[in-house]
């Protein structure tokens, strides 16, 4: 690997990390959430969980 190739790889991984860090973790982005209830637990989550998500949070990659 050359210095140029290393720089390209580092830049590529920084961009990927930036994308991952921009994902909002919380009920509103969880594939289990069907407002106002969670399909996983068949219940409405409390407000603090809606904001931060639970341990079963799953993201499907769809941005809307």
N, C-alpha and C positions, 0 to 999 in steps of 0.2 A: 504494500500500500504506500502510496506517495503522500506527501504533505497535503497536496491538493485534494486527493481522494479522502483523506482523513477529515479535512475541513468540510467537504461536501457531506460526509456521513454525519458529522457532528451537527451541522446545520439542519439536516433532514430530521434527525432525532429531536432537536430542539423544537422544530415546527410540530412534530407529532406530539411532543409533551405539552406544548402550548395548547393544542387542540384538546387533549385529554383534560387538562386543567380547566378548560373553559366549560366543561360539562357540568351543568347544575345538578347536584345530587339532592334529591328530595322527592316527595310523592308525585309532584306535578310532572316529573320526567321519568317516572317509574312505569314499566310496562304493566304492572299489576293494578295501577290506580285507574279507577273508573269513577271519577268525581261524582259524588262526594265520598264514595266508599272504596275500599281496597278489595279487589277480587281475591287476593291471596288469603286475607283474614276475614273476609265477609263482614267488615265493620268499617265505620268511619274512623280514621286515625285522629289522634289528638293533634292540636295545632303545632306543638313542638316537633312532632314526628313528620307532619306534612312539610315543615320547613327543612328538616335535615335528612329525612328518609330513615328507614329501619335497616336491619341487617339483611333483609330479603330484597332490598332495592335492586332492580335490574333495569338496564338501559338497552333499548332496542336499536339505537343508532339513528332513528328517524328524527330529524330536527324539528318536527312540528307535531 
